[in-house]
Amino acid sequence: MYIMRVDKYLKIARLIKRRTVAHDACEESRIFVNGKEAKPGKDIKPGDTIKIVFGSSEMEVRVLSTPEHASKEDAASLYEVIN
């Protein structure tokens, strides 16, 4: 099992396009891991839940795997959408 920073995971899983944008979202309290506000360096692992707040909408996903790299085609298999 590979532990990964939340900002890097959001980029690799293509939930957010760029790591700098993911980093800023964490700094602006728009990313939550397991119900708690997450800083960019927060470690995540399979089984964790990530909630992303986009303006008035939000998305919650469960982490399925944390590979070092993922192709565009494989990115969607790294998580499952909860709501």
C-alpha positions in Angstrom: 0.0 0.0 0.0 1.4 3.4 -1.1 0.6 6.4 1.1 0.2 9.6 -0.9 -0.3 13.3 -0.2 -3.9 14.4 -0.9 -2.9 17.2 -3.3 -0.9 14.7 -5.4 -3.7 12.1 -5.3 -6.3 14.6 -6.5 -4.1 15.4 -9.5 -3.2 11.8 -10.3 -6.9 10.7 -10.0 -7.8 13.7 -12.2 -10.3 14.9 -9.8 -8.5 18.3 -10.0 -6.5 19.1 -13.2 -3.3 20.6 -11.6 -1.5 19.9 -8.4 -1.2 23.6 -7.7 -5.0 24.0 -7.9 -5.4 21.0 -5.6 -2.9 22.6 -3.2 -4.8 25.9 -3.2 -8.1 24.1 -2.7 -6.7 22.4 0.4 -5.4 25.8 1.7 -8.8 27.3 1.1 -10.5 24.6 3.3 -12.4 23.0 0.3 -10.9 19.5 0.7 -11.9 17.2 3.6 -10.4 13.7 4.3 -12.5 11.4 6.5 -14.7 14.4 7.5 -11.8 16.6 8.6 -10.3 19.6 6.9 -7.2 18.6 5.0 -4.0 20.4 4.4 -2.1 19.7 1.1 0.4 17.3 2.9 -2.3 15.1 4.5 -1.5 11.5 3.9 -4.2 9.3 2.3 -4.6 5.6 1.8 -7.1 3.2 0.3 -10.4 3.3 2.2 -10.2 7.0 3.0 -13.0 9.4 1.9 -12.3 12.7 0.2 -14.9 15.5 0.0 -14.3 18.2 -2.5 -16.3 21.4 -2.3 -16.8 23.3 -5.6 -18.7 26.5 -4.9 -22.2 25.4 -4.0 -21.7 21.8 -5.1 -19.6 19.0 -3.6 -18.3 15.6 -4.5 -17.3 12.8 -2.2 -15.2 9.8 -3.2 -13.7 6.7 -1.6 -10.0 6.1 -2.3 -9.6 2.6 -3.9 -5.9 2.8 -4.7 -2.9 5.2 -4.5 -0.5 4.4 -7.3 2.6 6.5 -8.0 1.4 7.2 -11.5 -1.8 6.5 -13.5 -2.8 6.9 -17.1 -5.8 9.0 -18.1 -7.7 5.8 -18.8 -6.9 4.3 -15.4 -7.6 7.5 -13.4 -11.3 6.8 -12.8 -10.6 3.4 -11.3 -8.6 4.9 -8.4 -11.8 6.0 -6.6 -15.5 5.5 -6.4 -18.0 8.3 -6.2 -20.1 8.2 -2.9 -22.3 11.2 -3.7 
